[in-house]
């Protein structure tokens, strides 16, 4: 739930800055890209937190939510954390925003089984009871929506056109 608050709260803050003239946040979709980046930094860093950290989810919490059919759960937690942090950087940089946004769609879909497993098996996060499945799936859909929305503020790259050299005949 804290990620949802961070996402929506950041969106409002960034768009308000845009309304006051900060050009980087001049559109809702650019503000959405930055808000999603804030959320991804929060969630991505949790993948690397030691078990002694109890104020937020930590590495052990993340490993516990990996379904048994997924190989190398520890590695998967670290890899997904790296991908989330790289995506956050990609969303902030205008040139890579479109790629980052579209890359997040399959990542969020791949993370869904872990969220379902955690909800169905009451896997706690930072000692807090697991959020129910009815909440996790719509949240995941919202994150996917934000990722797609963020791509709207990225410039479309024109296809490379080869120029023909003039003939010297």
Secondary structure as the mmCIF struct_conf table of DSSP 4:
data_model
#
loop_
_struct_conf.conf_type_id
_struct_conf.id
_struct_conf.beg_label_comp_id
_struct_conf.beg_label_asym_id
_struct_conf.beg_label_seq_id
_struct_conf.end_label_comp_id
_struct_conf.end_label_asym_id
_struct_conf.end_label_seq_id
HELX_RH_AL_P HELX_RH_AL_P1 UNK A 2 UNK A 19
TURN_TY1_P TURN_TY1_P1 UNK A 20 UNK A 21
HELX_RH_3T_P HELX_RH_3T_P1 UNK A 23 UNK A 25
BEND BEND1 UNK A 26 UNK A 27
HELX_RH_AL_P HELX_RH_AL_P2 UNK A 28 UNK A 46
TURN_TY1_P TURN_TY1_P2 UNK A 47 UNK A 48
TURN_TY1_P TURN_TY1_P3 UNK A 51 UNK A 52
BEND BEND2 UNK A 55 UNK A 56
HELX_RH_AL_P HELX_RH_AL_P3 UNK A 59 UNK A 64
TURN_TY1_P TURN_TY1_P4 UNK A 65 UNK A 65
BEND BEND3 UNK A 66 UNK A 66
TURN_TY1_P TURN_TY1_P5 UNK A 68 UNK A 69
BEND BEND4 UNK A 70 UNK A 71
HELX_RH_AL_P HELX_RH_AL_P4 UNK A 73 UNK A 92
BEND BEND5 UNK A 93 UNK A 93
HELX_RH_3T_P HELX_RH_3T_P2 UNK A 94 UNK A 96
HELX_RH_AL_P HELX_RH_AL_P5 UNK A 97 UNK A 120
TURN_TY1_P TURN_TY1_P6 UNK A 121 UNK A 122
STRN STRN1 UNK A 125 UNK A 125
TURN_TY1_P TURN_TY1_P7 UNK A 126 UNK A 127
STRN STRN2 UNK A 128 UNK A 128
HELX_LH_PP_P HELX_LH_PP_P1 UNK A 129 UNK A 132
HELX_RH_AL_P HELX_RH_AL_P6 UNK A 133 UNK A 151
TURN_TY1_P TURN_TY1_P8 UNK A 152 UNK A 153
BEND BEND6 UNK A 154 UNK A 154
HELX_LH_PP_P HELX_LH_PP_P2 UNK A 155 UNK A 160
HELX_LH_PP_P HELX_LH_PP_P3 UNK A 162 UNK A 167
#
